[in-house]
Amino acid sequence: MVVPKNGSGDGLALWTDINNQNDLVTLWTSIATRYKNEPTVIGYDLVNEPCPVRLDSETTQQALDKWGNLASRIATGIRSVDSNHILFVEPVCCIFNQSGNKEYNFPSRIFVYRDSI
């Protein structure tokens, strides 16, 4: 299994450094390659409680779209090797008092889209 180098940053680097996003896509693709035929795995939770940051020059929607774009990239990586397991997509609920997601164009019909509680 190919494991990317450790991400760097202070917790915000996933949303501000494209290299960290690329590493996460690579990591999920490697995990899916390893477990694609494993019947005890029900699915993959793309990112637990995603919380993208809004840079000063961004609108709220642009910040929220960071999650949709990253989730779509991760899903595409997973689906390139595993079309059998469920993708769990969590809502963005910790920024700007926003809750819920909008449905993004995921490369799959097999996913669980959870809205906020």
N, C-alpha and C positions, 0 to 999 in steps of 0.2 A: 504494500500500500504506500502511495506517495503521501507524505505528510508535509504540508507547507511550513515554512519557518514561523515562529511565534509572531503574532501581531505586536505592534508597538503602539504606545500612546497612553493616554490618561483616562481611557474609557470613552472618549469621544472619537477616537481614531478610526473606528469602523465607519463612521459617517463622513469623515473628512479626508481619509487616505484611501485612494482607489486600490493601492497595493494590498491593504488589509481586506478589502472587499474581494479582490481577486483570490487572495489566500483562502477566504471563507468558502467561495465557490469551489475551489480546488479541493478543499477539505471535505465538503459535503459530497462531491462527486466521488472521491476516494472511499468515503464511508459507504455510499450507495453501491459502489462496485463490490465492496467486501460483503455486504449484506443483501444483495439483490435476490438471492435465492434462499434466504433464511426465513423459514415459515414462522419463527417465533417473534419476528420483528413486524409490528403492525404498521409503522410508518416513521416519518421524519418530521420533527418540529423544527422548522427552518431557523428561527431565532426566538429565544424566550423573551417575551415582553420587549419587543423592539421599541427603541426610544431614540429616533434620529434627532440630531441637533439642527437648529435653525441658525444659519450664519446671518450676520447683520444684513447682508445684501439679499437675503432670500425671503420669499413670502412663506406663509404657513403651508400653503399647498405644495410649494417646491420642496420644503422639508419633509412633508408627508410622502411625497412621491419618491424620495430617496429610498424609503422602505419598499414601496411597490416595485421599483426598479431592481433593487437588490434581491428581493424575494423572487422576482421573475428570473433573474440570472441564476440563483441557487436552484430553483425548480428546473430550469432548462438543463443545468449540469446533472442533476439527479436523474431526470428523465432521459438523458442521453445514455444512461446505463441501466436504469431500473424503472420500468413502467408499471410495476405491480403493487408497490407499497403506497400508502396514503401520505399525502403531504399535509402537515398541520400548519396553518397560517394564523398567527396571533394578531390581534389588533394593536394599533398604536394608540396608547391611552395615557401616556405620561407627559405629553408635551402640549402646551398651549391649551390645556383643559379640553383636548380633543378626545373623542372616543370613537371606536369603530374603525373600520377600514372601508375602502371602496374595493370592488372586485377588480383585480388587475388581470391582465391577459396571461394567465398561467398556462404552461404547455401541457395541460393535463385535465382530464375530467375527474380524476380521483384526488380530491383534496377536501379537507375540512376547513371551512372558513368560519372562524369564531369571532362573533361580535363582542363588544365589551359587556361586562356583567352589569 
